[in-house]
Amino acid sequence: MLAAGLAIVAGIIATALGVLWLRSAGQIRPVLASDGGRIATGIAEKVFVEINGTRQGMIIRSANPSNPVLLFVHGGPAMPTYCLDRHYPTSLEADFTMVWWDQRGAGLSYRSDIPAETINVQQIVDDTVAVADYLRARFGKEKIYLMGHSWGSFIGIQAAAKAPEGFHAYIGVGQVTHQLTSERLAYDYMLSAYRTRKDEKMVRKLEGSGFAMTVPLPNAYMAIRDSATHALGVGTTRKMRSVISGLFLPSWLSPEYTLREKLNIWRGKWSAHSTRLWNDVLSSDIRAVVLKLAIPVHFFHGRHDYTVSLELAKAYLEQMEAPLKRFHVFEDSAHSPIFEEPERARAILREELLCS
């Protein structure tokens, strides 16, 4: 019986590895027209470029490379979210040359030999500017658009402040402000919501987590934070109920990454530098760092976002000095409105940025 059981387990593992191997070609899917045919002018490629001393990767997709360029600065820290575009298509490549850049130490840009001291906030801000310079030169643009999501908004807004001459506008999606205060607001909301649901088990877990506004946040709180937010539909997306089913498995099943690249996504995410960068965000207040921008600013925020506080982001934009400011609330979204309500996001970008 034991031998038979082991054989079954071995067969399951072999089958799973076979499926994983078959779904790891590493080829970027082509850009297609509405009828499913390939667009002759389209580009879909994985690019590796030397950026400030280290090889960094990005995925570029566009229906037409003459379109305006949009650089997406992902969240995490160290958590590329390009795999979400397969399950929640943004279709941004129809209007822009869309660049999904993996930051230093993350995903396509992960290297085990990168000196730890070079993976810090200021270096990643400098990398963002350097990537923008590369894209402007490659596509012959005087300026490009910059979009930062979550942790990426903490980086992106600093890059926009540092080199505004290279950008048409900055778009903050789930804009970070003072994350430690945001965590307290999220904790209070979750505790109230679970009490209303009479979910005593989760109430006990939250109350027993020792939550406090400290850096680092208590390990017990961090252990349940993601599951607690996603169960309430206030995490990464309204529909995502688990990081495992919503991010982990899709990343492993994506045919656009090789096996090594898939492994590197999670090596980067679970690395010491990811934890260090997260604590840097918690220790910072971007409201005291970037007080004004010389370019138009748009914030996209989901009504149901408790990963990053809507109220704090809105108050921050009201206080900021900029030639144009717009705060867009997405009523059916949590933390990722460009993935959750892509048609509205595209409409805003076309009508308020491209047509302005």
Summary of the structure (lengths in Angstrom):
residues: 356
radius of gyration: 20.6
end to end distance: 71.2
largest distance: 73.4
contacts: 1221
relative contact order: 0.14
helix: 48%
strand: 16%
